[in-house]
Amino acid sequence: MKISNQDRSQVLVQALPYIRKYNKKTVVIKYGGNAMIHNGLKDAVMTDIVLLSLVGVNVVLVHGGGPEIDDMLQKIGKQSRFVDGLRYTDHETMEVVQMVLAGKVNKLLVQLLCNQGGKALGLCGLDGNILAAKKLDNGQDLGAVGEIVGVDVTLINDALEKGYIPVISTIAGDNENNVYNINADTAAARIAAELHAEKLILMTDTVGLLRDRDDDSTLIHVVRVDQVEGLKSQGIISGGMIPKIDCCEDAVRRRVPRAHIIDGRIPHSILIEMLSDEGVGTMFI
């Protein structure tokens, strides 16, 4: 599609108030799902993040890597196993998770951002003790799946002050040298809260929260966190949306002004949300 120079100028003018609003503010983006494995979408996400960084927004990228982990486990002949949506992580699986997330995926994202003209720095939750964890205790043995007990954002702030985009994989440890796999949505919410971020954005493979899960036209654009329990009791929040919305609720209750679930399958959905009147997905306030 061709657009005129006049149209381009209007787009920039309309974006100006938002650029001014978010200048020097911090935004935490959790990156995963289809946007992470589709090359065209991946390029759009990297472009969005670099553009925001270049106009003065402090962007922190927190990422998952489930498909890459599954692929590596398959290569070594190990079956993936999930319990209530969480990956069962025995010792061998944890080694694969750490290698794939903190190694392959993290460094690829750093490379992609740098190739787009950004300054990126790869980190994991073990670096600078960003994420401290203990074994998750939810009545089921999930192996080396952890829950966060502490967040230290000193290293992240140092990177932001020097103009870098921190790219964080969600591996955490404890003081007994155990290493844990942390849910990336949960980690992003806690990091956003500790950074006093202006926004938390979770990229997903859905348009957002729907009143009717089979009808995209029933998208709920804005949800107050005090409405969440009622929406759960009505069955509107259910299944795989529960943990994502719980993370948004947790972030807002920890004083992040806005949390968003946006559709990562839409090219440049981050820019649409950040720099336009239209917005995209569901916003939690």
C-alpha positions as CSV (number, residue, x, y, z in Angstrom):
1,M,0.0,0.0,0.0
2,K,1.3,3.4,-1.0
3,I,0.8,6.5,1.1
4,S,1.5,10.0,0.2
5,N,4.1,12.2,1.9
6,Q,1.3,14.3,3.2
7,D,-0.2,11.2,4.9
8,R,3.2,10.3,6.4
9,S,3.5,13.8,7.8
10,Q,0.0,13.5,9.4
11,V,0.9,10.2,11.0
12,L,4.0,11.8,12.6
13,V,2.1,14.8,13.8
14,Q,-0.6,12.6,15.4
15,A,2.1,10.6,17.1
16,L,3.9,13.7,18.6
17,P,1.7,14.0,21.7
18,Y,2.4,10.4,22.6
19,I,6.1,10.7,21.9
20,R,6.1,13.7,24.3
21,K,4.0,11.8,26.8
22,Y,6.3,8.7,27.0
23,N,9.7,10.5,26.6
24,K,12.0,9.3,29.3
25,K,9.2,7.0,30.7
26,T,9.7,3.2,31.0
27,V,7.7,0.6,29.1
28,V,8.1,-3.1,29.8
29,I,7.1,-5.4,26.9
30,K,6.7,-9.1,27.3
31,Y,7.5,-10.8,23.9
32,G,6.3,-14.2,23.0
33,G,3.8,-16.2,21.0
34,N,3.3,-16.1,17.2
35,A,5.1,-12.7,17.0
36,M,8.2,-14.5,18.2
37,I,8.3,-17.3,15.5
38,H,7.0,-15.5,12.4
39,N,9.8,-13.7,10.8
40,G,7.7,-10.8,9.4
41,L,6.1,-10.1,12.7
42,K,9.5,-10.5,14.5
43,D,11.0,-7.8,12.2
44,A,8.0,-5.5,13.0
45,V,8.4,-5.9,16.7
46,M,12.1,-5.2,16.6
47,T,11.5,-2.1,14.5
48,D,8.8,-0.9,16.9
49,I,11.1,-1.3,19.9
50,V,14.1,0.5,18.3
51,L,11.9,3.3,17.1
52,L,10.5,3.8,20.6
53,S,14.0,3.8,22.0
54,L,15.3,6.3,19.5
55,V,12.5,8.8,20.4
56,G,13.4,8.6,24.0
57,V,11.2,5.8,25.5
58,N,13.0,3.5,27.9
59,V,12.0,0.0,26.6
60,V,12.7,-3.2,28.5
61,L,12.1,-6.4,26.6
62,V,11.2,-9.6,28.6
63,H,10.9,-12.7,26.5
64,G,9.8,-16.3,26.6
65,G,10.8,-19.0,24.1
66,G,8.5,-21.9,24.4
67,P,8.6,-23.1,20.8
68,E,12.4,-23.0,20.8
69,I,12.5,-25.0,24.0
70,D,10.1,-27.6,22.6
71,D,12.2,-27.8,19.5
72,M,15.4,-28.5,21.4
73,L,13.8,-31.0,23.7
74,Q,12.5,-32.8,20.6
75,K,16.0,-32.9,19.2
76,I,17.3,-34.7,22.3
77,G,14.4,-37.0,22.4
78,K,12.6,-35.6,25.4
79,Q,8.9,-35.0,25.6
80,S,7.5,-31.7,26.7
81,R,5.0,-31.9,29.6
82,F,2.7,-29.3,30.9
83,V,0.7,-29.1,34.1
84,D,-2.1,-26.4,34.3
85,G,-0.3,-24.5,31.5
86,L,3.2,-24.6,33.3
87,R,6.1,-26.5,31.9
88,Y,7.2,-29.4,34.1
89,T,10.9,-28.8,34.4
90,D,13.1,-31.6,35.6
91,H,16.9,-31.2,35.9
92,E,17.6,-32.1,32.3
93,T,14.8,-29.8,31.0
94,M,16.0,-27.0,33.1
95,E,19.4,-27.3,31.5
96,V,17.8,-27.0,28.1
97,V,15.6,-24.1,29.2
98,Q,18.6,-22.1,30.5
99,M,20.7,-22.9,27.4
100,V,17.9,-21.9,25.0
101,L,16.4,-18.9,26.8
102,A,19.6,-17.2,28.2
103,G,21.7,-18.3,25.2
104,K,20.1,-18.8,21.8
105,V,16.9,-16.8,22.0
106,N,18.3,-13.9,24.1
107,K,21.3,-13.3,22.0
108,L,19.3,-13.6,18.7
109,L,17.0,-10.8,20.0
110,V,19.9,-8.7,20.9
111,Q,21.4,-9.2,17.4
112,L,18.1,-8.3,15.7
113,L,17.7,-5.1,17.7
114,C,21.2,-4.1,17.0
115,N,20.8,-4.8,13.3
116,Q,17.8,-2.4,13.3
117,G,20.0,0.3,14.7
118,G,19.2,-0.1,18.3
119,K,21.6,-0.6,21.3
120,A,20.6,-3.8,23.1
121,L,22.1,-5.7,26.0
122,G,21.2,-9.3,26.8
123,L,20.5,-10.3,30.4
124,C,18.9,-13.1,32.4
125,G,17.4,-13.1,35.8
126,L,20.6,-14.4,37.3
127,D,22.6,-11.4,36.2
128,G,22.9,-8.9,39.1
129,N,20.4,-11.0,41.0
130,I,17.6,-9.4,38.9
131,L,15.2,-12.2,39.8
132,A,15.4,-14.1,43.1
133,A,13.2,-17.1,43.3
134,K,12.2,-20.2,45.3
135,K,10.6,-23.4,44.1
136,L,7.0,-22.9,43.2
137,D,4.7,-24.4,45.9
138,N,1.2,-24.7,44.5
139,G,0.4,-28.2,45.6
140,Q,1.9,-29.9,42.5
141,D,5.5,-30.8,41.9
142,L,6.6,-29.0,38.7
143,G,10.3,-29.6,39.2
144,A,12.4,-26.5,38.8
145,V,9.6,-24.0,38.2
146,G,10.0,-21.1,40.5
147,E,8.1,-18.2,42.0
148,I,9.7,-14.8,42.4
149,V,10.6,-13.7,45.9
150,G,12.7,-10.6,45.0
151,V,13.5,-8.2,42.1
152,D,16.5,-6.0,41.9
153,V,16.4,-3.6,38.9
154,T,19.7,-1.9,39.5
155,L,21.4,-3.5,36.5
156,I,18.4,-2.8,34.3
157,N,18.4,0.9,35.3
158,D,22.1,1.1,34.7
159,A,21.6,-0.2,31.1
160,L,18.7,2.2,30.5
161,E,20.7,5.2,31.7
162,K,23.4,4.2,29.1
163,G,20.9,4.1,26.3
164,Y,20.6,0.3,26.0
165,I,17.5,-1.8,25.5
166,P,17.7,-4.5,28.2
167,V,16.6,-7.9,26.8
168,I,15.8,-10.2,29.7
169,S,15.3,-14.0,29.8
170,T,13.4,-15.2,32.8
171,I,15.8,-17.6,34.5
172,A,16.1,-17.0,38.3
173,G,18.1,-18.4,41.1
174,D,18.3,-18.8,44.9
175,N,21.1,-18.6,47.4
176,E,21.7,-22.3,47.3
177,N,22.7,-22.2,43.6
178,N,19.4,-23.7,42.4
179,V,18.1,-22.3,39.0
180,Y,14.4,-21.9,38.2
181,N,12.2,-21.4,35.2
182,I,10.0,-18.4,35.7
183,N,6.8,-17.6,33.8
184,A,7.7,-14.7,31.5
185,D,4.4,-12.8,32.0
186,T,4.8,-13.0,35.8
187,A,8.4,-11.8,35.5
188,A,7.5,-8.9,33.2
189,A,4.8,-7.7,35.6
190,R,7.1,-7.7,38.6
191,I,9.9,-6.0,36.7
192,A,7.5,-3.3,35.5
193,A,6.4,-2.7,39.0
194,E,9.9,-2.4,40.4
195,L,10.9,-0.1,37.6
196,H,7.8,2.1,38.2
197,A,7.1,1.6,34.5
198,E,4.4,3.7,32.8
199,K,3.1,0.6,30.9
200,L,3.3,-3.1,30.9
201,I,2.5,-4.7,27.5
202,L,1.9,-8.4,27.1
203,M,2.0,-9.6,23.5
204,T,-0.3,-12.6,22.9
205,D,-1.9,-14.6,20.1
206,T,-5.4,-13.2,20.8
207,V,-7.0,-9.8,20.1
208,G,-7.5,-9.3,23.9
209,L,-10.2,-10.1,26.4
210,L,-13.4,-11.1,24.7
211,R,-16.9,-11.3,26.1
212,D,-17.5,-14.1,23.6
213,R,-14.3,-16.0,23.0
214,D,-15.5,-17.0,19.5
215,D,-16.3,-13.5,18.5
216,D,-13.5,-10.9,18.0
217,S,-16.1,-8.1,17.8
218,T,-16.8,-8.6,21.5
219,L,-13.4,-7.3,22.5
220,I,-13.4,-5.5,25.9
221,H,-11.2,-2.4,25.5
222,V,-10.8,-1.3,29.1
223,V,-11.0,-3.3,32.4
224,R,-10.7,-1.9,35.9
225,V,-8.8,-4.3,38.1
226,D,-11.7,-4.3,40.6
227,Q,-13.8,-5.9,37.8
228,V,-11.5,-8.9,37.3
229,E,-13.1,-11.2,39.9
230,G,-16.5,-10.5,38.6
231,L,-15.4,-11.3,35.0
232,K,-13.9,-14.5,36.2
233,S,-17.1,-15.5,38.0
234,Q,-19.0,-14.9,34.8
235,G,-16.7,-17.1,32.9
236,I,-15.5,-14.2,30.6
237,I,-12.0,-14.6,32.0
238,S,-11.1,-18.3,31.8
239,G,-8.6,-20.8,30.7
240,G,-5.3,-19.5,29.4
241,M,-6.3,-15.9,29.9
242,I,-6.4,-16.2,33.7
243,P,-2.7,-16.1,34.3
244,K,-2.1,-13.3,31.8
245,I,-4.8,-11.1,33.3
246,D,-3.6,-12.0,36.8
247,C,-0.2,-10.6,35.8
248,C,-1.9,-7.4,34.5
249,E,-3.9,-7.0,37.7
250,D,-0.8,-7.6,39.8
251,A,1.1,-4.9,37.9
252,V,-1.6,-2.3,38.2
253,R,-2.1,-3.0,41.9
254,R,1.7,-2.5,42.3
255,R,1.2,1.0,40.8
256,V,1.9,0.4,37.1
257,P,-0.7,2.9,35.6
258,R,-1.6,0.8,32.6
259,A,-1.2,-2.8,31.6
260,H,-2.2,-4.1,28.2
261,I,-2.8,-7.4,26.5
262,I,-2.3,-6.9,22.7
263,D,-2.4,-9.0,19.6
264,G,1.1,-9.8,18.6
265,R,-0.2,-11.2,15.3
266,I,-0.9,-7.6,14.1
267,P,2.2,-6.0,12.5
268,H,3.4,-3.0,14.5
269,S,0.8,-3.5,17.3
270,I,3.2,-2.0,19.8
271,L,3.3,1.3,17.9
272,I,-0.5,1.2,17.3
273,E,-0.9,0.9,21.1
274,M,1.7,3.4,22.1
275,L,1.5,6.2,19.5
276,S,-2.1,6.3,18.3
277,D,-5.6,7.3,19.5
278,E,-6.8,3.9,18.3
279,G,-4.9,1.6,20.6
280,V,-5.2,-2.1,20.4
281,G,-6.2,-5.0,22.6
282,T,-7.4,-4.7,26.2
283,M,-6.1,-2.2,28.7
284,F,-6.2,-2.7,32.5
285,I,-6.4,0.3,34.8
